[in-house]
Each structure stands twice: as structure tokens, then as C-alpha cells.
């Protein structure tokens, strides 16, 4: 299944799920350039339906500086106050999930680059 197929699946929700996530390799747009990123399109099908995207930028192992992961970027449409509180909550949940997965936590700690 390609990304386009996955997006169509998310849109139609043929299995009538409560929530779904599509993760794929893509790019995150910085003001000056694009950077590689894992992208997660997240849908909560409750009424009202809510969608948002998480980008986890990374530097590929083939780069001159070597592999690195950057802070996640939360992308959704909402107002300023709501955006700030959602970003804090999602950031905290993301880090708790990272820390709960021992192998992933080790990779995160040795390869993180918070300069982005």
C-alpha cells in the first residue's frame, strides 16, 4: 500500500475504526529547506472528527554529519491558545512513549539533535 492508498483509506475509514494512523517517510518544510522526516497522519473519527500530523525530522545516516533525530513537529489547524496546550500535551506524550520503549529511548538519546 502506497501513501496515496493509505490516505484514501484514512479518509474512507472502511473498517469503521475509532482512530487510525498512517506513517510514511516524507519531508518537513523548514523556512530555508526541506528535511527528511517520518510523517504520521492521525485521525480521531469521533464527532467532531479531528485530524493532525506529526513530523519527526531526521538526518539520514548517509549525511556527512551522520544520523540524527530532531524534535517532533505537531501540525494541525487550531487557534493559538489551543495550539500551545495541544503541543505541550502531545510533546509530553511523545517523549513518555519514547522513554517507555527501551531500545527506541537508547537511539533517541544517542542520536538526538535539538538544534532544529
C-alpha angles and dihedrals in degrees: 000000000000128000092263090053090048092051091050089050091051090049095050099035092203093182092053093235126176093227137002139183131203115198121191142155112260143124137286116213116231119187091258104029149349120267130196114260143168106239125205117194106199126194129187105193095199118120110297095036112227128198134180140158133231119201119197104195117207141176111233121242088242093064120106090246093048131233121333138161122216133205115289118258118217114211122190141124115257140112125283102263093044090045092054095049093044091048092051093047094045092045091052092047091047093053093045089053091048092050092047091060104071099200093043091047091055092051091046092052096047096042107034120126111186095183093099 
